Amino acid sequence: MERKPYDKNENNKSSWQNYGNNDANSFVDILIHATRKYNLHNQNTSGSDFNNNDLDHLLYADCSNKTGREDTEEKSRQNQKLKSEEYTILIAEDEVLNFYILKMMIEEIFESKCNIIHAPNGKDAIEICKNNDNIDLVFMDIKMPLVTGIEATKEIKKIYPHIPIVAQTAYSSLHYKENATNAGCNDFISKPIEKEILEDILEKFLKH
């Protein structure tokens, strides 16, 4: 079945847009609070039974508490957002909170109609791409353990040169951008990731 191209113009304002430049401090507060709860839970449970669903709950709960309930009009606008076939997106990121932030932003844009795979290091990113020929887009953190994002990008491009790879890092210097480009990355996005820029990236590589 032919996928419907992603078009950011079909999206409307949503709760995540509240965390743009005008309200960065609120978003940081949420992350700090969620991180403290994450660490406290790990201390109380020795990390043995803390899983991805738990972290989903912490982050979503904090966002909900901070932004309040959405009114009926806002919910109606959200229902008019993008309707598309499911895309498969790989996020290579060793920092779990950074992964969940990007995951939640992408899921909101696509109304959860996407398959997101997590690779906690460059080595896993390579193996995941080897075993999945249906990946549509990769977000690649540059600094990761075992194998760096740069090396992982080179290996993935050898196997699937057509897969678009977007380098993501907190370091926005020309040096990092050049290294990412030379490794085969198709674009570059700086942390913290802004929703409008993320939408541009999704439209650029998934609109075909």
HELIX and SHEET records of a PDB file:
HELIX    1   1 LYS A    8  GLU A   10  5                                   3    
HELIX    2   2 SER A   15  TYR A   19  5                                   5    
HELIX    3   3 ASN A   21  ASP A   23  5                                   3    
HELIX    4   4 ALA A   24  THR A   45  1                                  22    
HELIX    5   5 ASN A   52  THR A   67  1                                  16    
HELIX    6   6 THR A   72  GLN A   78  1                                   7    
HELIX    7   7 VAL A   96  ILE A  109  1                                  14    
HELIX    8   8 GLY A  122  ASN A  131  1                                  10    
HELIX    9   9 GLY A  149  ILE A  159  1                                  11    
HELIX   10  10 LEU A  174  ALA A  183  1                                  10    
HELIX   11  11 LYS A  195  LEU A  206  1                                  12    
SHEET    1   A 5 CYS A 114  ALA A 119  0                                        
SHEET    2   A 5 TYR A  87  ALA A  92  1                                        
SHEET    3   A 5 LEU A 137  ASP A 141  1                                        
SHEET    4   A 5 ILE A 165  THR A 169  1                                        
SHEET    5   A 5 ASP A 187  SER A 190  1                                        
END                                                                             
